[in-house]
Amino acid sequence: MRRSKQLLNPSLKNQIQKTLFQVIADLKDIEEIDIFLNDFLTEAELEVFAKRLAVAYWLKKGRSYTNIKRNLKVSSATIADSASNLEKPGIKLALKKIEAEEWANKWTEKIQKVLR
């Protein structure tokens, strides 16, 4: 993704980023988030963002670089960058959320089977 060469005033940058974060926090469900992200980001930007999360997730699950590269169509450098970021708090938080959702879905299925 290209970056603008014109830097924002740090105070203004902080203000507009907080506004963006608040908008995201106020989205109430997956449908609203889908609408917002698909309208706000280009298809390529959304794909890059999603792939970055997928690479981190698959690395944490133990998939090989070759498997990730082949399936997600990313470079070894992209995978290496993601691997070096796995300990960052934001990445850890996102992966924890994904794992919690997987756990909840797994137990929901088990409970539904028992109740049938």
N, C-alpha and C positions, 0 to 999 in steps of 0.2 A: 504494500500500500504506500502510495506517495505521501510525503509530508509537505506541508506548506513551508516555504523558506522564510515566510514572514511570521515572526514570533509574536504571540499575544502578550499583552501586559499580564504579568503573573496574577494580579488580583482579578482581572476580568476572566482569565482562563479558569481560575478557581471557581468563580461565580457561575460561569456557564456550564462547567462540569458538574457542579452541585445540582444545577437545574436539570441536567440530563439524568443524573442519578435519581433525583426525586421523581421524575417522570417514569423511569423504569420501575421504581419502587411502588408507584401508584397504579401500575397496570394490574388488573385484578385476576386475570386468568391467562391460560396459555393462548386462547384465541386472541385476546387483546395484544399480547406480546408478539404473536405471529403477525398480526396486522401492522403493528408499529415497526417491527424490525424489517419486514418485507417492503414497507413503504419508505422507510427511513434510510436503509442501507441498499447499496447496489447488490445485485445477485452475487457478484464476485466477492464483495466485502463480507456478505453473510456466509458464503462458502468458506472463506479463509477463517473466519471466526469459528465456525462449526468444526472445521477440520482441526484447528488448533486444539480445541477441547477434546475431540475424538483421539488425536494422537496422544495427548496426555493420559486419557482414560485407558487406551490400549497399552501404553507403556506400563502403567500401574498394574494392569492385568497380566503383564508378562509376555505380551506379544513381541515377536522379533521385529527388528528394523525392516527386514525384507518383507515380512507379512504386512506391516503398516504401509510401507512404501508402495507395495503392489496394490493393496486394497484402497488406500486413500489417495493415491496418485500424488504423493508429496516427496520431496527430496530428502536425502539423508541428512542434509544440513538442517532442514525444518524439524526433523525428528530429534536431532541432537540438541537443537535450541529448546524444544519442548522438554526433553529429558533434563536439561540443566535448570529448567524452571519448575520442576515437580515439587520442590520444597518451598516454593513461594506461597505465602498464606492464601492468596486469592485462588490459586490453582488447587491447593489442598482443600479449600472450602468447597469449590465447585465439584471436585471429585467425591467429597464426603456427601454432598447433596445427591449426586447420581447414585452412589452406593446405598444411601438411605431409601431412595425411591425404589431401587431394585429389591431391597430387603422387604419393603412394604408390599410390593407387588407379589413377591414370592409367597409371603405369608397370607396375603389376601386370597391367592389361588388355593393354598392349602386349606384355609378355613372354609372357603366355598365348597370344596370337594367334600369335606366332613359334613357340611350342612345339607348337602343334596340327598 
